[in-house]
Amino acid sequence: MAEPVRLGGKGCPTPMRWITAAYYAPSYSFTQYFRYARMQPAIADYTCTVRACNYCSSMPEAAKCYQCESDNPVGVPSAINRDKNVSATLDASNRQYHHRVEHPITLLRVSGEDAASFLQSQFSNNLRNMAHDRAVYGLWLDRKGKVCADSFILQEGSGSFLLFSYECSAATIKEKLERFIVADDVVVESIGASYLDLVVWGGHSSTRLGAAEGTYPAAASWYRSGEALLVHGRRSTEKHADILIPLKDTALLEAYLLDLEKSGSMEVSWSEMEHERLRSRIPSVPRDVTPGELPQEGGLVDDAVCFTKGCYLGQEVMAHLKRSGGFRRRLHPVSMAGFPPSANALIYAGDKQAGELRSYLYNGSSGLGFALMKHRELAGRRQFSLFPDGPEAITIC
């Protein structure tokens, strides 16, 4: 195997963190460069094992990279990405786009005589009298009301439900559910390894989705087309669908891709799909709203929490916060003209820490992302810096 390429650290004539400072803020003095560089993490400790971002894919196979965390699962995107090929002008109102998700999806089946009542007692959104075509988005909370994971719930039939999540692991959700199964007739099984996710968005309302006569699912709904499941998800504010296709049915996948190509749909990268999510201001769990944070902090209450459904795990905390509003941080969309020094970079108002950057995408000229900000440091302020007393570099949108 080739010797790893070191970006910073021992033996590097020009530490990468100094280059980062110079690249990001060319107007800084030498003293500011040095102060900024000392604050950065040891960049050489990050390893590009997943090669998920375009920046890393252009580097040698064993290259070290400060953008991809070494403990990422194979194929799961890093929190921050640099991709100069991302277009900020994709027009989803007139043209259709599609992307095949490379990393494994999370799909579980929960079945049994008590499945409906059990899920209702654990899920943050209301499943009572759920229509068979509804795709209900919600959260799995702990007793303190903090987020453990998110998912959609789809009802297959009487006593059978599908749980679909973009990035929360099947093991996390399965373990959480099974912990509370005592005398219930409920069986939880993971079937995500048998499916892949083809994401399609944009185009006119009559746009076909290929390999079927179906169109986009209505908001908060899903339907089955042959062996494929078409789900209205959380990828965009435009018309869109997650098409879940059985891995064994390669002919069906090829039919979808061929029909999409014939209809003029444009295949795009993960970064461009991520740009659409960020442009649409849709937070991701667990990249933007991490485990242990409140739904209110992530701005997920309107979409994912029901206050009238009755008891569920974390319900008392949700009711208390609705009355008191007692949370001190909130996720905000942000923009920036450069690239952050590290994943989860700290954000400052003067010399005080004001927040923390979450997912972020930079296309070479501008960037979009989310940041978790402290209420008390906002006070009508919109411009912040990436180190104490530094120049304003990041803007709350």
N, C-alpha and C positions, 0 to 999 in steps of 0.2 A: 504493500500500500504506500502511496505517496506520503511524504512527510507533511504534516499539517502546516498550513500557511498561517503564521501568527499575525494578527492585526493588533498591535500594541503588546505591552508586556516586555519580558526580557528579550534582549537581542534585537529589538526593533529600533532602527535608528531614529525614527520619528513616531513617537507614541500616537496610536490612532485617536485617542481622546483629544490630543492637541489638534490633530487634523480636523476632528469634528468641531472643535471650538472655532477654528479658523474658517471652516466651511460655513458654519451656521451664522457667525457674527463677525464679518470681516472688519467691522469698525472698532472691535475691542482693542484695548491696549495690551501690551505684553503681560502686565500684572493681572489683568482680567482673564487672559488666556490661561495663565498658570492657576489662578484661583478656580476657574471653571473646570480645568482638567482634573484637579485634585478631588473635585466633588463627584466625578464619574465612577461607576463601578469598574472592577477589573474586567475589561472588555474581552480579554483572552479566555475568560472562564466560560464564555458562551460558545456553543458548538453548533454549526449548521448540520444537523442530522436529518432534517426533514426536507430541506431544499424546497420549501413551500413558496418562498417569495422570489420574484424574478431577479432581484439583486443577487441572491445566493446562487441561483441556478446558473449564473454566468461565471461563477468561481470554480476553482479546482474541487474535485470530489471531496477531498478531506479538509477543505478550508475551514478555518475558524471564522465565525460571523457573530457580530454583536447584535444582530437583529432577530436571530432565532434562538429560543431558549433550548438548552440541551435536553430538558426533560419532556419536551413536547411529544405526544404520540405521533407515530409515523403518519405523515400526510396532513396533520392538522395545522392550519395556518398560524403564523406568529401573530402576536398582538399588534405589531407595527410592521408596515410594509413600504418598501420603496419600489415603484414600478413606473418608469418614465414612459411606458407605452399606454398607460391608462388615459383614455380620452375623457375630458370633462364635458364633452358635448354630445354624448350618446342621447339620442332623442327617442325615448321609449313610447312617446305618444303616436309616432308614425311608423316606427320600425320595430321588428321583433328581434330579441336576442335570446341566446341559450348558452348554458354552461353545464357540463357534466361534472358533478362533485366527485373528487377523487378519494377523499377520506371516507372511511366506513360511516354509515348513518346509524342513528339510534332508533330502533323500532322494536317495541315490545307488544306482546298480546297479553291482556289481562282477562281472564275468563272465569266463569263459575256462577253459581246461583246468587252469591252475595257480591258479585263484582261491582254492580252499579252503586249499591249503598256504601261499599267500602271505598271506592274512588271518591264518592261525594264527601266522605268524612276526611279525606286526605288532601284534596285538590282545592286551590284557592278560588277557582271559578265555579259557577253553578252548572251542574250536570243534570239537575232534576228535569224530567219531561223532555229530555234531549232528543231532538229529531235525528233520524238516521243519516241525514246528509250534513249535519253540523260538524264543524271542526272547531272545537273549543280550546282556546289558548289559555294557559294558566301556569301557576307556579306550585312547586313542592316546597313547603316551608317547614322550619323546625318549630319547636314549642315557643321560641322567642320571636317568631314571626320573620325570621331571617331566611333569605333565599338559599335553598339547597340545589335546585335545578328548575328547568322549565320544560314544557312540552305542549304539544297539541294532543287532545283526546278525540278519537274518531270512534263512533259506535258501529261495529260490524253487524251486529244483530243482537237478539235478546241474550244478555249475559256475556257478551263478548265485545271487547274494546281494544283499539290500537293506540299506543302511546308513541308519538313521533317527536324527536327533538333534534335540532340542528347540531349542537356541539356538546351538550351534556351527555356523559357516558351512560350506556345502558346499565353498567354495573352499579353506578351511583344510584340511579332511579330504582333499579330492581332491589338493591339492598335496603333502600329506605322503605319501600313498600312492604317487603317481607318482614321487616322488623316489627310492623304493626299488625300482621296477620296472626290472630290468636286462634279463635274457633271459627273463623270465616271460611266459607267455601269459595276460595279464591286461588287461582293459579297464575303465576307470572312467568312468562317465558320470553327470552330475547330472540328475535327473528331478523334483526337488522343486518346480519352478515349475509342474508339471502337476497338483499335488495341494494340497488343503487339509486341515486337521486339525480334526475335530469331537471334542471331549473330553466324555466322559460318565462320571459316577461316582455311586455310592450306590444305594440301593434294595435290594430283596430279591434273593436269589440267583437267583430265577426271572424277574427283571425283563428284559423284552425291550428290545432296543436300537433298535427301529424299522426299517422298510424292509427287514427281513430276519427270519428266524426264529431268528437267533442270539442267544446270551446273552453275558455277559462272558467274554473269554478267561481261561483259567486262568493262575495266576501264571507268569511267565517264558515265555509262549507267545503265539502269534498265529494267525490263520486268515484266509482270503479268503472274502468273501461277495459273490458277483457281482463287480463291479468295485472294491469297497471292501476295504481291508485293516484288520482289527481287531487292535490290538496292546495287550497288557497292558504299560503303561509305568511311569512313576515320577511320577505326579501325586498319588497318595494312598495311604494304607494301606488304604482301603476298596476294594471292587470298583470297577474302572474300566477304561476303554478309550480309546485314541486311534483314532478312525475316520478313516482316510486315504481321501479321496474324490477321484476325478479332477475337476479343475476344469471340464472340458468337459461333464461329466455333471450339469448343473444340476438335472435332474429327480430324480436320485438324492439329491442334497443336500436338495431340498425335501421329498422323501418321508421322509427321516430326521427332519427338523425337524418335519414335520407329525405323524408317528407319536409322536415324543417328547412333543410338546405334548398329544396325545390321551391318552397314558399318564400324564400328570400331572407330567412332568419339568419342572423350573423352570430357565429360562435365567438364567444369572448372568454377572457381569462378569469381566474378567480378574483384577481385584483379589481377587474372592471365590475364584476358582480358585487364585490365588497364596496366599491365606490357608489353603486346604486343604493345599497343599504344605508351608507353614511349620508348620502345626499337626501335620502328619505327620512333620516333621523330616527332610525329604528335601532334601539340598543340590543346588544347581544348578551346572552347569558351563556357562559360565565366570563366572557372577555370584558364587557363593560360593567355588568352587574355581577360581581364575584360572590361566591358562596360566603355567607356571613353578613351580607348587606341587606338592607330593607327594600321591599318593593317601592316604597315612597322615595327612597334615595335614587333609585334607577328610573323613576318616572313610569313605572309599569302598572300602577294602580288602575287606571282607566281601562286598560286592555285585559288585565290578568286577575283582578281581585273583585269578588262580589261581596257586598256588605249585607245582603239580605238573605243569603242562602241558609243560614243557621250555622251549626257548629262544624268546624274543621280545624285541623292542626294549625295553630298560629292565629286563629280567628280573634281571640281576645286582644292580642296586641294590635291587630289591624283596626279593630273597633276603637281602641284607645287612641291610636295615632290619628284616626279620622276626627275624633273629638278635639284632641289637643294640638295636633300638628307638630308634635315634638320630635322632629328629626332635624339634624343640623347640617346635612350635606345633600347635594342634588346633582344628578348627572346633567351636563349641558353639552350640546354640540359646539365644537370649536373649529377654527381654521387657523392655518399657520403657513408662512411662506417658505419654511425650511423643514429640515428633518430633525426630530427630537434626539437628544443624546443617548437615550436608552428607552427600553420598554418601561412603562409606568413611571416616566420622568416626573419629578416634582414640579409644581407650578407655584410661583411666588407673586405676592403683592408687596412690593417694596422688599423688606427683609423678612416678611412673615410668609410661612407656607400657607398657600390658599387652596391647594388641591393637588390632584394627581391625574396625569394623562392615562387614558385607557386605550382602546383600539384607535389606530391612526393609519391613514394611507396618504403617501406623498407621491405625486406623479412627475416630479421634476420641476414644477413651477408653482404648485400650490398644494395644500394638504387639507384633508377633512378628518375629523375624528370626534371622540367624546372625552370629556374630562369630568371627574367627580370633584365638585367645588364646595368649599365651606360657605354657608350662608353669610356668616358675619364678615367674611373678607370680600364679598361682592359689593354690597352697598352702592349699587348703581354703576360700579366699575365694569368695564368690558375688556380692557387691555391688561395683560399679565406677562411676566417674564419666566424664564426657565432656570434662573438661579438668583440668589438674593441680591437685591439692588441692581439687577441687570436691566438692559433695555427691553421695552415691551415687544414681545414677539408672537404672542398667542392671543387670539381674539375669541370671546364668547359670541356665538352667532345668535 
